[in-house]
Amino acid sequence: MQKPYPTPSSAAPSDAPAMTLPHDAQVALLYPGDRAMRDRSNPAESRFAALFEAFAAAGIAACPAVYHDDFAGEVEAQLRGIDVLLAWCNPIEGGRRRHRLDEMLRRVADSGVQVSAHPDAILALGTKDVLVETRDLPFGSDVHRIDSLAQLEAQLPQRLSRGARVLKQHRGHSGIGVWRVEREAGGSQMLRVRHAQRASEDERMDFAALVDRMAPYFDVANGGHMIDQAWQPRLAEGMVRAYLVEDRVAGFGVQAVNALYPGARGEPPPQPGPRLYHGPDLPQYQGLKALLESRWIEMLRSRVGLARERLPLLWDCDFLLGERDASGDRYVLCEVNVSSVSPFPPSAIPSLVAAVRSRLRGAP
């Protein structure tokens, strides 16, 4: 069993109340890397350096578990006997899907390790299917599941006649496999199509070309289906990401210019701007925070059939502004991120450390 790695001695004292932990309780942070990164396993050079420092300040032994499919067995052996595992790995990492990692994480969890996010929680919350599951909830929208190219050909034209749509692959990240589709004005049968991946621009194509472009997403290996969501015209007003530790809001990320941001006619769309991080007390989103903590997280958890104790220790929800109603602004769920929530606001770190401490003590 790999011993806990040393953490910086300069860590600030923890504000968390003192609580007795089980003897030799250990936490591991799993994130992708190559052989050299694993051999070094230096917490200070990882993107989670501040989190390692916070665990050290709280008296919790935390070690890196640098992962790659090429040495998956070695990582699995390291994790046997760990108490809590925090895993960060995108659905597609270095061109590889995380099937092998998910199988390993299930075995580790079955051995008694508390794994977050557990692959089953990711499948419940962190795929685009969650938009279909919750479409009738207060944060839902006009969403449809498309199970075949034939269904895409039969149904999408009618929905496009009512306005732009966003087609989303079953599982991805960073805008990969997310496409805005809109008919050209003036009765044209041509489409304007744009990928949400950074640096993408509008393309002009006919419907047959669109079907060809979407075909790979219907392969079984890629999820076998897509999600079709109505375009939200207020996207130009920005997007807010609520960072959650279990069922509490731990911070916000606000992005003004984001993926699929509309450009001026005849000009290329602007590239996404930075996401600005804030604590959970950001004034303009206290209404959203109250809704999430009092009702929406419970609605979401219940709808996807996930027990409260299986909620991820760290996850987030992206919201767009929908059409205003009698109560004012309406928030529309765009996606839920569970697989690899990083970076995150510094305000999330104390809450995350406290939640891990509770898991180590066996608290519900």
Order of alpha helices (4+ residues) and beta strands (2+ residues): beta-alpha-alpha-beta-alpha-beta-beta-beta-alpha-beta-alpha-alpha-beta-alpha-beta-beta-beta-beta-alpha-beta-beta-beta-beta-alpha-alpha-beta-beta-alpha
